[in-house]
Amino acid sequence: MSVPEAGDGAAQLKLREQAYDRFTRQLLAKELRPGQFVSQRELVALTGMKLGAIRELIPRLEAEGLIRTVPQRGMQIAHLDLHLIRDAYQFRLFLEAPATRLFVETASDELLRALHARHLLVIERARTEGHCPELEALAQATDWGMHDQIIDALGNEIISKAYRVNSIKIRLIRDAATRIDALVVPVMEEHLGILERMLARDAAGAEAAMAAHIQRARNRALGLG
């Protein structure tokens, strides 16, 4: 009986991570649509991964709520409904609001000023250049970059991983419900309000501003404003 090489487990883990990364990239690139039914063979073709890697990936996707198995129909990409929207935004609120308070206490003035300047740049370009794919990409990176930094500053890998999974759902919800070009300036201005409270070291004010920001995003996703 052959003995597995020491590197075999690491190689398998790397393949599983590659399969997960390619799946989520295709999902966010809208190559897969919420509610769509898909087969294992289709996922192989879409991701370029081997069938074995896809089969190992499926339990993780099911556990994270990104797909579900429907009897006699196959696998369905996460369906966007009111239940998912409410759950995803509540999860985000419970993590990000208190994390914002802690971020105020730990982030350097240099980092906060850099984040503030980047948001001002996005607003200036939006007002002078109008909507374009390059600006959309910059706005998306600036938006999610700030939120990710606040969560990652906690130094808790479990929280960061759970947050990333929820972020995928939030991005699917937002893509389906809103247009980023119409939101660039309002969202950047909401972020500036949070950052200004951070720069003033107003932890309670920053936490409240973040909570209001997330609640407004939830209301837009629900079509409430």
C-alpha positions in Angstrom: 0.0 0.0 0.0 1.4 3.4 -1.0 1.9 6.0 1.6 0.5 9.5 0.7 3.1 12.1 0.1 3.3 14.8 2.8 2.5 17.4 0.2 -0.7 15.6 -1.1 -3.0 17.2 1.5 -1.6 20.7 0.8 -2.1 20.1 -2.9 -5.7 19.0 -2.5 -6.4 22.0 -0.3 -4.9 24.3 -2.9 -7.2 22.8 -5.6 -10.2 23.2 -3.4 -9.4 26.8 -2.7 -8.8 27.4 -6.5 -12.2 25.8 -7.3 -13.9 28.0 -4.6 -12.1 31.2 -5.9 -13.1 30.5 -9.5 -16.7 29.7 -8.6 -17.1 32.9 -6.6 -15.4 35.0 -9.3 -17.8 33.6 -11.9 -20.7 34.3 -9.6 -19.7 37.9 -9.0 -19.0 38.3 -12.7 -22.6 37.3 -13.4 -21.6 34.2 -15.4 -23.8 32.4 -12.9 -27.2 34.0 -11.9 -29.0 33.8 -8.6 -31.6 31.1 -8.8 -30.0 29.4 -11.8 -29.8 25.6 -11.8 -26.4 24.2 -12.7 -24.9 20.7 -13.0 -21.5 19.6 -11.9 -20.4 19.2 -15.5 -21.4 22.9 -16.2 -19.3 24.0 -13.2 -16.4 22.0 -14.5 -16.7 23.9 -17.9 -17.2 27.2 -16.2 -14.3 27.0 -13.7 -11.9 24.9 -15.7 -11.4 22.7 -12.7 -11.6 18.9 -12.6 -14.8 17.1 -11.6 -13.2 15.8 -8.4 -12.4 19.3 -7.3 -16.0 20.4 -8.0 -17.4 17.5 -6.1 -15.3 18.4 -3.1 -16.3 22.0 -3.4 -20.1 21.4 -3.4 -20.4 20.7 0.4 -18.7 23.9 1.2 -20.9 25.9 -1.1 -24.0 24.3 0.4 -22.8 25.0 4.0 -22.2 28.6 3.1 -25.6 29.0 1.4 -24.2 29.8 -2.0 -25.9 26.8 -3.6 -28.6 24.3 -2.5 -29.5 20.9 -3.8 -33.1 20.7 -5.0 -34.4 17.1 -5.2 -34.8 15.9 -8.8 -33.7 19.3 -10.2 -30.1 19.6 -9.2 -28.1 22.4 -7.7 -29.5 25.9 -7.5 -27.4 29.1 -7.1 -28.5 31.1 -4.1 -31.9 32.6 -4.7 -32.3 36.2 -3.8 -35.4 36.7 -1.7 -36.5 38.9 1.2 -35.4 36.3 3.8 -31.9 36.3 2.4 -31.7 40.1 2.1 -32.8 40.6 5.7 -30.5 37.9 7.0 -27.5 39.1 5.1 -27.8 42.7 6.1 -28.5 41.9 9.7 -25.4 39.7 9.8 -23.4 42.6 8.3 -24.8 45.1 10.8 -24.0 42.9 13.8 -20.4 42.5 12.7 -19.6 45.9 11.2 -21.1 48.4 13.7 -19.1 47.2 16.7 -16.0 46.5 14.5 -16.2 50.2 13.5 -16.0 51.3 17.1 -12.9 49.2 17.6 -11.3 50.4 14.4 -11.6 54.0 15.6 -9.4 53.0 18.6 -6.8 51.1 16.6 -6.5 52.6 13.1 -3.7 55.2 12.6 -4.3 58.8 11.6 -2.3 58.1 8.5 -4.5 55.2 7.4 -7.7 57.1 8.1 -6.5 60.1 6.1 -5.5 57.9 3.2 -9.0 56.3 3.2 -10.6 59.8 3.4 -8.5 61.0 0.5 -9.3 58.0 -1.7 -13.0 58.6 -1.2 -12.7 62.3 -2.1 -10.8 61.2 -5.3 -13.7 58.9 -6.3 -16.3 61.6 -5.7 -14.3 64.2 -7.7 -13.9 61.8 -10.7 -17.5 60.8 -10.6 -18.5 64.5 -10.8 -16.1 65.4 -13.5 -15.9 62.3 -15.6 -19.3 60.7 -15.2 -19.9 57.0 -15.1 -17.4 54.7 -16.8 -16.3 51.1 -16.2 -12.9 52.3 -14.8 -14.6 54.5 -12.2 -17.1 51.8 -11.3 -14.2 49.4 -10.6 -12.4 52.1 -8.5 -15.6 52.9 -6.6 -16.3 49.2 -5.9 -12.7 48.6 -4.7 -12.9 51.8 -2.5 -16.3 50.8 -1.0 -15.5 47.2 -0.1 -11.9 47.9 0.7 -12.9 50.1 3.6 -15.4 47.6 5.0 -12.9 44.7 4.6 -10.2 46.7 6.4 -12.5 47.4 9.3 -13.3 43.7 9.7 -9.8 42.4 9.1 -8.4 44.9 11.7 -10.1 42.7 14.3 -7.4 40.1 13.6 -10.0 37.3 13.8 -9.8 34.8 11.0 -13.1 33.1 11.8 -14.9 36.5 11.6 -13.1 37.6 8.4 -14.0 34.3 6.6 -17.6 34.5 7.7 -17.8 38.1 6.7 -16.3 37.4 3.2 -19.0 34.7 2.5 -21.8 37.2 3.6 -20.1 39.9 1.4 -20.6 37.6 -1.7 -24.3 37.5 -0.9 -24.5 41.2 -0.3 -22.8 41.9 -3.6 -25.3 39.6 -5.5 -28.2 41.4 -3.8 -26.8 44.9 -4.6 -26.1 44.0 -8.2 -29.7 42.7 -8.6 -31.3 45.6 -6.8 -29.3 48.8 -7.6 -27.0 50.4 -10.2 -23.6 51.4 -8.9 -23.3 54.4 -11.2 -26.3 56.0 -9.5 -24.8 55.3 -6.0 -21.2 56.2 -6.3 -21.4 59.7 -4.9 -24.1 59.0 -2.2 -22.2 55.9 -1.0 -18.8 57.7 -1.0 -20.4 60.6 0.9 -21.8 58.2 3.5 -18.3 56.7 3.9 -16.9 60.2 4.3 -19.3 60.8 7.2 -18.0 57.6 8.9 -14.4 58.5 8.3 -14.8 62.0 9.6 -16.1 60.7 12.8 -13.2 58.2 12.9 -10.7 61.0 12.4 -12.3 62.9 15.3 -11.9 59.7 17.3 -15.6 59.7 17.9 -16.1 55.9 18.3 -19.8 56.0 19.2 -20.5 58.4 16.4 -18.6 56.3 13.8 -20.4 53.2 15.0 -23.8 54.9 14.7 -22.9 56.3 11.2 -21.9 52.8 10.0 -25.1 51.3 11.4 -27.1 54.0 9.5 -25.1 53.3 6.3 -25.8 49.6 6.4 -29.5 50.2 7.2 -29.8 52.5 4.2 -28.1 49.9 2.0 -30.6 47.3 3.2 -33.6 49.6 2.5 -32.3 50.2 -1.0 -32.0 46.4 -1.6 -35.6 46.0 -0.3 -36.8 48.8 -2.5 -37.7 51.0 0.4 -35.6 54.0 -0.7 
